């Protein structure tokens, strides 16, 4: 039947019909792409395995990073909010071994190959792992993202004690005052990185992840300081807004104001939209 219609219709009309049909196909593919979840080129397990291959303890690696389901949850937000028309700019606060950094940077690069993520971390011992930034750099390089990550060694806000003042290797034991003072005296890194980025006015960000210091007041200050660096409609991802960190969960749940709107949460991470 199609061949018969093609035979009796003038050539110009046939081309017009075919062109419209092609546009329909293109729109269909675009809709499918827009509504389909992102399938990362880098598997979460591959990131874990690479870090472990460098001699890092698997338990500390796994427990110290976001689970795959939560990272995929955040990745879906990036894909839904950005169509690839421009390079994304991201801010990543709290790197540890770089797993969430590489995961989200990979997603941003897939959306646009020139996307850039500024990663902020003081490179202090965490969970018994010395100089974690060495592993971050190796992970970023191994997965071909060195051109999409800008590392800033320092505290996002004020100087604070590492490991949230706990000993993660001793059942999360809170440190005594003398232990905290000793760590503060021997741990060194620049501070106020977010303020410096604002003064430099080098970029505004499409998304940001906050996963550094877990003190509620500190995180609240980070949110206020990050806001002027964000594009309107930008996304802020917060980790550990869960029952395990009730005060962080409270910060997230009370963040709907003139600066932010709560978008969604999955029980581990939360998403704020910048107003």
Secondary structure, DSSP 4 states (H G I P E B T S, - for coil): -HHHHHHHS-HHHHHHHHHHHHHHHHHHHHHHHHHSPP--SS-HHHHHHHHHHTT--HHHHHHTS--HHHHHHHHHHHHHH--SSS--EEEEE--TTSHHHHHHHHHHHHH-TT-EEEEEE----BTTBS-HHHHHHHHHHHTT-GGGEEEEES-SSS---GGGGEETTTTTEEPPHHHHHHHHHH------HHHHHHHHT---EEEEEE-S---HHHHHHHHHHHHTTEEEEEEEEES--SGGGHHHHHHHHT--SSSEEEEEE-SS-EEEEE-
